[in-house]
Amino acid sequence: MKVMNFADAIDDALSQAMADDPRILVFGEDVHTLRLSLYTRFGEHRVRMAPISESAFLGAAVGAAMAGLRPVVEIMMVDFIAVAVDALLNHAAKLKVFSGGKWQCPMVVRVACGGGYGDGGQHEQSLWGWLAHIPGLTVVVPSNPADAGGLMLSAIGDDGPVVYMEHKLLADYWLDYLGGSSRKTVEFDVPANGSRSSVPDKWTPLPLGQAVVCREGGDITLVSLAVGVHRCLKAANELEKKGIYASVLDLRTVVPLDKETICQSVARSGRLLVVDEDYKEFGLSGELAAIVSEAGIKMKYDRVCTEGTIPYARELENEILPNTRRIVNAVLKLM
C-alpha cells in the first residue's frame, strides 16, 4: 500500500490504464499543466490541449469514441458542462439505443464539482442529480483516493459515456488554485481521509453501482457521496455521544444506484437522512425516498441538501450547503 492525494490517485490509475491501452487519450483545457505527469509520460499526441470551447471538444470526444478510441475529456467545472450538454444528452447517451446496440460511446467526462470555498453559484454546483436524470449516462462520484482510482479504471473500461465527478474540496490542486495562497484568512473544511489516504500498489477496477457501508448503526441511515460522506461520519461521531448510532452509506455512483444496500439499511433503522450537496428539488434526495417507499419500507425521512443558488459570501454559503451542524440537527429531529 502507498499513500496518495485524491487527484494524484485518479491520475495514477489513469496512467496505468493508458500504459495498458493505447486507445485511451486525454484532452481538455490546460491538460498539459493539470496532467503534467501524464503529458510527460505519454506526450502531446495522447494528452492533447483543447481550445476553450467545451461544446467543440466534448462533441469531438463522441466522434472519437465512435471511431474506436476511448477518450477521457476534462471539463474544468461541472457548471461549464451546460454549454456542451447537447453532446451528452442528445448524442452520447442515446447512441447505443438509437443504433440498436451497434454503436457504443466509451468515453469519460472528468469534471470537478462542489462548493465550500467561496466561489459562488456558477462555479460550485454539484449537478450529479441533473446528469443522472439522463438515460444512458453513468455518473461516478468517489469520496476518497482509493475509491477514486478504482472507479476511474471502471469508468475507462465502461462501454458507455461516464461522467466522473471529483469534489474540489478533496482535490488538493483545486484548493491551491481556487482557495489557497490568495485566501489565507479563509478556512476550508477539508476531510483529511478524503483528500489523502492509502491506495493499492496496483489499481484494480471497483464495481460500479456498489455502495459501501462506512459505519454501522441501528438508529438511522445516513446516505451521501463525495464530501458529504465525511460530513456524515463526523456527524455520526457527535451523535454517538448523545446515544444515537447512525449507519453511513457512501453511494460512490449515482448511476447505477445500489438500491438493495440502501433499502436493507433503512429497513433495519427505520429512518433515512439523505445528505446531498446537489439541489433539493427534483434530485437525488427525492429519488432515494421514492426508491425506499416503493420497496414497501416504512420510515421516517428527511434530507439535508443545497437549498438554492449558492452565494459568494462564506457565511451565507455555509447556511445553504450541507454541513455537520445541519446533519446533526436533522437527525435529532427525526429521532
C-alpha positions in Angstrom: 0.0 0.0 0.0 1.0 3.6 -0.6 -0.4 7.0 0.4 -1.7 9.4 -2.3 -3.7 12.5 -2.7 -7.1 12.3 -4.2 -6.3 13.8 -7.6 -3.0 12.0 -7.8 -4.7 8.7 -7.3 -7.0 9.4 -10.2 -4.1 10.3 -12.4 -2.1 7.3 -11.3 -5.0 4.9 -12.2 -5.4 6.8 -15.5 -1.7 6.4 -16.2 -1.8 2.7 -15.5 -4.8 2.3 -17.9 -3.1 4.4 -20.6 0.0 2.2 -20.4 -2.1 -0.8 -20.9 -4.4 0.5 -23.7 -3.1 2.8 -26.5 -6.7 3.8 -27.4 -7.0 5.9 -24.3 -6.2 9.6 -24.7 -6.8 12.7 -22.6 -7.8 16.1 -23.9 -9.2 19.3 -22.5 -8.2 22.8 -21.5 -4.8 23.2 -19.8 -4.3 19.4 -19.6 -0.5 19.8 -20.3 -0.3 21.7 -17.0 -3.1 19.9 -15.0 -2.0 16.4 -16.0 1.8 17.1 -16.3 2.7 13.6 -15.2 0.6 12.1 -18.0 1.8 14.6 -20.5 5.4 13.9 -19.6 4.9 10.1 -19.9 2.6 9.8 -22.9 3.3 13.0 -24.9 1.2 15.5 -26.7 -0.5 13.0 -29.1 -2.2 11.3 -26.2 -2.6 14.2 -23.8 -3.9 16.9 -26.1 -4.7 20.6 -25.4 -8.1 21.8 -26.4 -9.5 25.3 -27.1 -11.8 26.9 -24.6 -14.9 25.5 -26.3 -16.5 22.7 -24.3 -19.1 22.1 -26.9 -16.4 21.5 -29.5 -14.1 19.1 -27.7 -16.9 17.2 -26.0 -18.5 16.8 -29.4 -15.2 15.6 -30.7 -15.0 13.1 -27.9 -18.2 11.5 -29.1 -16.8 11.1 -32.6 -13.5 9.8 -31.2 -15.3 7.2 -29.1 -17.4 6.0 -32.1 -14.2 5.7 -34.1 -12.7 3.2 -31.7 -10.8 5.4 -29.2 -11.5 5.7 -25.5 -11.2 9.5 -24.7 -11.1 11.0 -21.2 -12.3 14.5 -21.7 -11.7 17.2 -19.0 -14.2 19.9 -18.3 -12.8 22.1 -15.6 -16.0 22.5 -13.6 -19.3 20.7 -14.0 -21.0 24.1 -14.2 -19.4 24.6 -17.6 -20.9 21.3 -18.9 -24.1 23.3 -19.6 -22.6 24.7 -22.8 -21.8 21.2 -24.1 -24.7 19.2 -22.8 -26.1 18.6 -26.3 -23.2 16.2 -26.9 -24.1 14.2 -23.8 -27.9 14.5 -23.8 -28.7 14.0 -27.4 -25.8 12.1 -28.7 -23.5 10.1 -26.3 -26.3 9.0 -24.0 -28.7 7.9 -26.8 -26.2 6.4 -29.3 -26.5 2.7 -28.1 -30.3 2.7 -28.0 -30.7 4.6 -31.3 -28.3 2.2 -33.1 -29.9 -0.9 -31.7 -26.6 -1.7 -29.8 -24.5 -1.5 -32.9 -22.6 1.6 -31.7 -21.0 2.4 -28.4 -19.7 5.6 -26.9 -16.9 4.6 -24.5 -15.8 8.0 -23.2 -15.2 9.5 -19.7 -16.1 13.1 -19.0 -14.0 14.2 -16.0 -15.3 17.2 -14.1 -14.7 19.0 -10.9 -17.7 19.8 -8.8 -18.9 21.0 -5.4 -18.5 24.1 -3.2 -17.4 25.2 0.2 -14.6 27.5 -0.7 -16.4 30.8 -1.7 -16.6 30.8 -5.4 -20.3 31.3 -6.0 -23.2 29.7 -7.8 -21.6 29.5 -11.3 -18.6 27.5 -10.1 -19.7 25.5 -7.0 -22.6 23.3 -8.2 -22.7 19.5 -8.0 -25.4 18.7 -10.6 -25.0 14.9 -10.3 -28.8 14.5 -10.0 -29.3 16.5 -13.1 -26.8 14.4 -15.1 -28.2 11.1 -13.6 -31.6 12.1 -14.9 -30.4 11.5 -18.5 -30.9 7.8 -19.5 -27.7 6.3 -20.8 -25.2 8.2 -18.7 -23.2 6.6 -15.8 -22.4 9.0 -13.0 -19.5 8.3 -10.7 -18.7 10.4 -7.5 -15.9 9.0 -5.3 -15.2 10.2 -1.7 -11.6 9.0 -1.1 -8.4 8.3 -3.1 -8.6 4.5 -3.0 -12.1 4.6 -4.5 -11.2 7.4 -6.9 -8.5 5.3 -8.6 -10.5 2.1 -8.8 -13.6 3.8 -10.0 -11.6 5.6 -12.7 -10.5 2.3 -14.0 -14.1 1.1 -14.1 -15.2 4.3 -15.9 -12.5 3.9 -18.6 -13.4 0.3 -19.1 -17.2 1.0 -19.4 -18.5 0.9 -23.0 -20.9 3.8 -22.5 -20.5 7.5 -21.6 -19.4 8.1 -17.9 -19.4 11.4 -16.1 -16.7 11.1 -13.5 -17.0 13.8 -10.8 -14.3 14.9 -8.3 -15.2 17.2 -5.5 -12.9 20.2 -5.3 -12.5 20.0 -1.5 -11.0 16.6 -1.9 -8.6 17.6 -4.7 -5.6 19.5 -3.4 -4.7 21.2 -6.7 -8.2 22.7 -6.8 -7.7 24.2 -3.3 -4.3 25.5 -4.3 -5.8 27.1 -7.4 -9.1 28.4 -6.1 -8.7 28.8 -2.4 -5.1 28.6 -1.4 -2.5 31.3 -1.1 -4.8 34.1 -2.2 -7.3 33.3 0.7 -5.0 32.7 3.7 -7.6 34.1 6.1 -10.3 31.6 5.0 -10.5 28.1 6.4 -11.8 25.2 4.3 -13.5 22.2 6.0 -11.4 19.6 4.1 -11.8 15.9 5.2 -8.3 14.5 5.9 -9.1 10.9 5.0 -10.9 12.1 1.8 -8.1 14.2 0.4 -5.2 11.8 1.3 -5.2 8.2 2.3 -3.8 4.7 1.5 -4.2 3.3 -2.0 -3.3 -0.1 -3.6 0.1 -0.6 -5.2 -1.7 -1.7 -8.4 -5.1 -0.4 -9.3 -8.0 -2.8 -10.0 -11.4 -1.7 -11.1 -14.1 -1.2 -8.5 -17.7 -2.3 -9.4 -20.0 0.4 -10.5 -23.3 0.6 -8.6 -22.0 -0.8 -5.3 -22.4 1.4 -2.3 -20.1 1.0 0.8 -21.2 0.9 4.4 -18.7 3.2 6.1 -20.2 2.9 9.5 -22.8 0.6 11.1 -25.6 1.8 13.3 -29.1 0.7 14.0 -30.9 4.1 14.8 -30.7 5.9 11.5 -29.3 5.6 8.0 -27.3 8.5 6.6 -26.7 8.3 2.8 -24.4 10.6 0.9 -21.5 10.8 -1.5 -18.2 12.8 -2.1 -17.5 15.3 0.7 -21.0 14.6 2.2 -19.8 11.1 3.3 -17.2 12.7 5.6 -19.7 15.2 6.9 -21.9 12.3 7.8 -19.1 10.4 9.5 -18.3 13.5 11.6 -21.9 13.9 12.5 -22.2 10.2 13.4 -19.4 10.6 15.9 -21.1 13.6 17.5 -24.5 11.7 17.6 -22.9 8.7 19.3 -22.1 10.9 22.3 -25.8 11.5 22.5 -26.6 7.8 22.4 -27.6 7.8 18.7 -26.0 5.2 16.5 -26.0 6.0 12.7 -25.1 3.9 9.7 -23.3 5.9 7.0 -23.6 4.8 3.3 -21.3 6.0 0.6 -23.1 5.7 -2.7 -19.9 6.0 -4.8 -22.1 6.1 -8.0 -25.4 7.8 -8.7 -25.9 5.7 -11.8 -26.0 2.8 -11.4 -27.5 3.2 -7.9 -27.2 0.5 -5.3 -30.9 0.3 -4.3 -30.5 -3.0 -2.4 -27.9 -1.8 0.1 -29.9 1.4 0.7 -33.2 -0.4 1.3 -31.6 -3.1 3.6 -30.1 -0.4 5.8 -33.3 1.7 6.0 -35.3 -1.4 6.7 -33.2 -2.1 9.8 -33.0 1.5 11.1 -36.5 2.8 10.1 -35.1 6.2 9.4 -33.4 7.8 6.4 -31.5 11.0 6.1 -30.1 11.9 2.7 -27.2 14.4 2.7 -26.9 15.7 -0.9 -24.8 18.7 -2.0 -26.9 18.9 -5.1 -30.1 20.9 -5.2 -33.0 19.6 -3.1 -35.9 19.9 -5.6 -36.3 17.1 -8.2 -33.0 15.5 -7.4 -31.2 12.5 -5.8 -32.7 13.0 -2.3 -36.2 12.7 -3.6 -35.3 9.7 -5.8 -33.9 7.8 -2.8 -37.1 8.5 -0.8 -39.1 7.1 -3.7 -37.0 4.0 -4.0 -37.4 3.1 -0.3 -41.1 3.9 -0.3 -41.7 1.8 -3.5 -40.0 -1.1 -1.8 -42.7 -1.0 0.9 -40.4 0.1 3.7 -41.9 2.3 6.4 -39.5 5.0 7.5 -39.1 8.5 8.8 -37.3 10.6 6.2 -35.6 13.9 5.9 -32.9 15.5 3.7 -30.1 18.0 4.0 -29.3 19.5 0.6 -28.2 22.7 -1.1 -31.1 25.0 -0.6 -30.8 27.3 -3.6 -28.4 29.4 -5.7 -25.0 29.3 -3.9 -23.9 32.8 -2.8 -20.4 34.1 -2.7 -20.5 35.3 1.0 -19.0 32.5 3.1 -21.5 33.0 5.9 -24.4 32.6 3.6 -22.7 29.7 1.7 -22.3 27.8 5.0 -26.1 28.1 5.6 -27.1 26.9 2.1 -24.6 23.9 1.7 -24.9 20.8 3.8 -22.7 20.8 6.9 -22.2 18.8 10.0 -24.4 21.1 12.1 -27.3 20.7 9.7 -26.9 17.0 9.6 -26.9 16.6 13.4 -30.0 18.8 13.8 -31.8 16.9 11.1 -31.1 13.6 12.8 -32.2 14.9 16.2 -35.5 16.0 14.6 -36.0 12.5 13.1 -35.3 10.8 16.4 
